[in-house]
Amino acid sequence: MSDPELVKSWKVTETLLERARRALPDAPVDHEQACIAFLAQYREFLEHNELELALDVLETLGHLSSARGGFWRDLERVAENMGLLDRLPALQKAFSQAPMPTKSR
C-alpha cells in the first residue's frame, strides 16, 4: 500500500497538470495534428501515473501553443511538488516570456 503523503502528492500533481492542460490555448493550425498526438500521449502518461512524462508533454504543448503565464506557473508548481527543482529555471523563463493577456473593454 502506498504512503498516504505520497498519494496526496500525486493527487496534487495530477490536479495541477490537468489545470495546466485546460489552460492551453487552441493549437495553432500549423501544429494542430502534433498537438492532438501530444494530448493523447499526455492522457496515456497520466493514466499510467507517469507524471514527469506528462509534465514533459505539457511543456512541449505550452511552447507549441504560446501558453500564457498561468499555464507556466502551474507547471512550476508541478515541478516543485515533484521535487524536480532542476526544471524550475526553464519553466520560470517560459513564464517570463509568456504572452500577456489581452485587456477586455
C-alpha positions in Angstrom: 0.0 0.0 0.0 1.2 3.5 -0.8 2.2 6.1 1.7 -0.7 8.5 2.3 1.5 11.5 1.9 2.8 10.2 -1.5 -0.8 9.6 -2.7 -1.7 13.1 -1.6 1.3 14.5 -3.5 0.3 12.5 -6.7 -3.2 13.9 -6.5 -1.9 17.5 -6.1 0.4 16.9 -9.1 -2.5 15.4 -11.2 -4.7 18.3 -10.3 -2.1 20.9 -11.3 -1.3 19.1 -14.6 -5.0 19.0 -15.5 -5.4 22.7 -14.6 -2.5 23.5 -16.9 -3.9 21.3 -19.7 -7.2 23.1 -19.5 -5.3 26.5 -19.7 -3.7 25.6 -23.0 -4.9 27.8 -25.9 -6.2 26.2 -29.0 -3.5 24.6 -31.1 -2.1 26.7 -33.9 -3.2 25.4 -37.3 0.3 24.5 -38.3 0.8 22.3 -35.2 -2.8 21.0 -34.8 -2.1 17.4 -35.6 1.0 17.3 -33.4 -0.9 18.8 -30.5 -3.6 16.2 -30.9 -1.0 13.4 -30.8 0.7 15.0 -27.8 -2.6 15.3 -25.9 -3.2 11.6 -26.5 0.2 10.8 -25.2 -0.3 13.1 -22.1 -3.6 11.3 -21.2 -1.8 7.9 -21.5 1.0 9.0 -19.3 -1.5 10.4 -16.7 -3.4 7.1 -16.7 -0.2 5.2 -16.0 0.9 7.6 -13.3 3.9 8.7 -15.4 3.6 12.2 -14.1 7.0 13.5 -15.1 6.4 12.3 -18.7 3.0 14.1 -18.6 4.8 17.2 -17.5 7.3 16.9 -20.4 4.4 16.7 -22.9 2.6 19.7 -21.4 5.8 21.7 -21.5 6.1 20.9 -25.2 2.5 21.8 -25.8 2.9 25.0 -24.0 5.7 26.0 -26.3 3.8 25.0 -29.4 0.7 26.9 -28.5 2.2 30.0 -26.8 0.6 29.3 -23.5 0.0 32.2 -21.1 1.6 32.7 -17.7 -0.9 30.8 -15.6 -0.1 27.6 -17.5 3.6 28.0 -16.8 3.0 28.8 -13.1 1.0 25.6 -12.8 3.9 23.6 -14.4 6.3 25.3 -11.9 4.1 24.1 -9.0 4.1 20.6 -10.5 7.9 20.6 -10.7 8.2 21.9 -7.1 5.7 19.3 -5.8 7.5 16.5 -7.6 10.9 17.7 -6.3 12.1 18.4 -9.9 13.9 21.6 -8.9 16.3 21.5 -11.8 13.3 22.0 -14.1 12.3 25.3 -12.4 14.7 27.7 -14.3 13.3 26.7 -17.7 9.7 26.9 -16.5 10.3 30.3 -14.9 11.9 31.5 -18.1 8.9 30.3 -20.1 6.6 32.2 -17.7 8.6 35.4 -18.1 8.4 35.1 -21.9 4.7 34.1 -22.0 2.3 36.3 -23.9 0.5 38.9 -21.8 -3.3 38.6 -21.5 -5.2 41.0 -23.7 -7.3 43.6 -21.8 -11.0 43.4 -22.2 -13.1 46.5 -22.6 
